[in-house]
Amino acid sequence: VSKFAKGKSWIENRLADDLEQDGRHYTANLLARKGTGVQGFRVSVVFIDHEGGADVESALPNAASTAEVHGVTRDLQADPARLQSMLREASAAASG
């Protein structure tokens, strides 16, 4: 696959390989997407269920630049407790 396959409108970074919540295991990825009506990038963390269940998503504040996206990535990679808290809150919101 060419390095140009994804445009500059999409950034995806791995934050954590294995987070556990209620006996289920998740991988956490940061997604930043350029969108209509947004200056910079819409940013969210997507928790992907290892067992194939529904993904859980947590929105973050928008980022103005790719440098800001990478800064948020570094901050979250260094703070597994915050990721765990985000997963817990997003799971509770998703389950109603």
C-alpha atoms as one frame of an Amber mdcrd trajectory, in Angstrom:
protein
   0.000   0.000   0.000   1.343   3.403  -0.922   2.223   5.813   1.859  -0.194
   8.169   0.104  -3.169   5.795   0.480  -4.634   7.849   3.332  -4.873  11.567
   2.760  -3.654  14.144   5.216  -7.213  14.461   6.439  -6.912  11.372   8.679
  -4.438  10.589  11.487  -4.544   7.382  13.533  -2.174   6.602  16.426  -2.062
   3.647  18.841  -2.384   4.725  22.459  -2.553   1.389  24.326  -2.549  -2.274
  23.308  -4.520  -3.762  26.190  -6.929  -1.991  28.527  -9.373  -4.024  30.601
 -12.920  -2.998  31.503 -15.492  -5.378  33.027 -13.499  -8.442  31.960 -13.217
  -7.282  28.328  -9.976  -6.194  26.680  -9.611  -3.163  24.419  -7.020  -1.501
  22.194  -7.073   2.307  22.295  -6.459   4.363  19.144  -6.517   8.117  18.737
  -8.331   9.222  15.561  -8.064  12.741  14.198 -10.169  13.637  11.163 -10.565
  16.855   9.245 -14.217  17.676   8.839 -16.490  20.227   7.278 -17.050  23.222
   9.516 -14.111  22.435  11.817 -10.828  24.297  11.924  -8.135  21.625  12.240
  -9.073  18.100  13.327 -11.921  16.400  15.185 -10.229  14.166  17.748 -11.532
  11.051  19.489 -10.253   7.931  21.193 -11.697   4.670  19.874 -11.554   1.627
  22.134 -11.601  -1.529  19.983 -12.956  -4.653  21.693 -10.569  -7.606  21.299
 -13.486 -10.074  21.375 -15.263  -8.402  18.468 -17.887  -6.507  20.449 -18.940
  -2.953  19.684 -16.236  -0.297  19.690 -16.519   2.477  22.273 -15.647   6.064
  21.357 -14.754   9.069  23.500 -14.628  12.567  21.950 -11.809  14.971  22.771
 -11.485  18.701  22.066 -10.579  19.626  18.479  -6.900  20.012  17.562  -5.722
  22.931  15.430  -2.743  21.178  13.779  -1.011  17.851  13.257   1.558  18.933
  15.870  -1.259  19.349  18.393  -2.641  15.901  17.472   0.777  14.357  18.090
   1.059  16.219  21.411  -2.303  14.832  22.549  -1.124  11.365  21.451   2.050
  11.620  23.561   0.102  12.909  26.582  -2.411  10.037  26.440   0.232   7.365
  25.801   1.976   8.535  28.982  -1.221   8.467  31.077  -2.795   4.978  31.143
  -4.957   5.924  34.154  -6.637   8.658  32.085  -7.245   6.208  29.234  -8.778
   3.738  31.679 -11.039   6.478  33.051 -12.081   7.506  29.524 -12.898   3.868
  28.692 -14.964   3.482  31.872 -16.956   6.680  31.161 -17.476   5.873  27.456
 -18.587   2.316  28.294 -21.101   3.611  30.843 -22.470   6.145  28.330 -22.727
   3.511  25.587 -24.612   1.063  27.787 -27.143   3.737  28.684
